[in-house]
Each structure stands twice: as C-alpha cells, then as structure tokens.
C-alpha cells in the first residue's frame, strides 16, 4: 500500500502536466511523457542508488529477484490488457475506459500483493 501511495504521489505532477498538454491537443506528448518518465525511473532511478551503494560499501548489492519472472509476466499481461481496453474503446478516452483502467489497476495491485505475501506462488 505504501508503494501505491508513493507511486501515486510521484505520478500526480505527470498527471497534471499530461492533462494540460492533452487539452492543448498534443496527445502524443502526453503518452511520450508517461512512457519516458517510467523509462527514466527504470534506467536511472534504480541503478544509480545501487551504483552508489557499491561505490560506498565496496560490495555488491544483491537484488531480491524472488518472483521477478511472475512480476514481469504480470506487467506484460497488464500492458496487453490496457492496449485491448484502449482498442475496445476505439482509442477514445471515456468514462467506461477510465473505469476499466481502474479495474485493471485494482487487479494488478491485488495480484501483486498476493504474490508478495506468497498466497499465490510463483513457479519460477
């Protein structure tokens, strides 16, 4: 739950700027912003702290990869589901699309929590 609140807190500035840019008719910039910020988080936000840890403590940082394969599969399936929802809504934002996106997010969070607490076991 903490990670969800933290993620929401860091996403709110992106949301506000994306809404402003989308209202000006630059939907492609909105999508680029959301994808770009996540890529930045993954390619800089994760490795830089690990690099600093290794530089300061002179020992490797071990990343817990338990359930990583299931998490990657879950993320890929959610990406496919999001694309399907967008296509079903004919590439137009609507209340139905918003509700479906919220439902997908709740499903993602529930499955992630069940994987974390090992209620659902990852075979890999």
N, C-alpha and C positions, 0 to 999 in steps of 0.2 A: 504494500500500500504506500509505503514511503517513496518507493521508486516511481510509482504512478503520480503521486503528488509532485515530486521533484521534476518529473518529465513534463507534467502539465505546466509547472511554473516556468520552466525554461522554454516551453513552446508558445506561451502566451505572446511574447514580443513578436515572434514569427507570425503568429495568427493575425495580430493587429496589422502588421505591415503587409501581409498577404491579402487581407481584406481590402486595404486601401488601394493596393496595386491592382487587384482584380476589379474593383469598382471603376478604375480608370481604363479598363479594357485590356490590361496586359496579363491575361490568364497564364500565358506561358512563363512569365517571370515568377508568378506565384508558385507554379509547380517546380520550377528550377530552384527557387529559394528553399522550398521544403526538402527537396532531394539533396540539394547542395549542403544544407546545414547538417543533415544526417550523415552525409559522406564525410564532412569535416569532423564531426564527432567521432566517427569510427576510425578515420585515418590519422587524426591528430589528438583528439581528446582522450583516446585510450593509450596509444603508445608513448606519448610524451611523459605522463606520470610514471609509466613503467621504466622508461629510459632514465628518468631522474632517480628512481629507486635504485636501479642497477648502478648508476654513477656514484650515488652517495654511499650505499651499503656494500658495494663491490661483491654482490652475489646475485644470482638470477632471481627474477620474480616469477613464481610459479602461478600460472593462471588455472583456476579450477575449471576444468572442461567437462565435468560430470554433467551429462545431459545436453552437451553442446550440440550434438547431431540432431537430437529431437527439437531443440530450440531453433536450429537453422531450418529444419523441415517445417516447423510450425510457422516461422516467419515467411517462408516461401508460399505455403498454403494460404496464409492470410493475404499475401500480395496477389495471388491468383484470385482469391475471393473478392478483394477490393476491385480488381480490374473487371471481374464479372458483374459486380454491382454497378459499377460505372457504366458498363456497356448496356446492362438491362435498363438503366435509367436514361439511355440514349445520350450519354455524355452531357447531361444537363444536371445542374445542382437543383435538388428539390427537397421537400421535407421528407419524402419517402427515402431518398438517398441518405439524408442525414440520419434518419432513424436506423437504417440498415448499417451504416458505418458505426453508429454507437453500439448496435447489437454485435457486430464483428469485434469491436474493441472489448466489450464485456466477455465475449467468448475467449478472446486471446488472453485476457487477464486471468480468467478462471483456469484455463488450461495451464498457463504459466505457473500459477500458484500451486496447482495440483502436481505439476512436475517438480517444483521446488520442494514441496513437502513430501515428495515421493509417494503420494497417493496414487499417481499414475507413474509407472516405472518406464524409464527409457531403456529400450533393449540394447542400445549401443553403449 
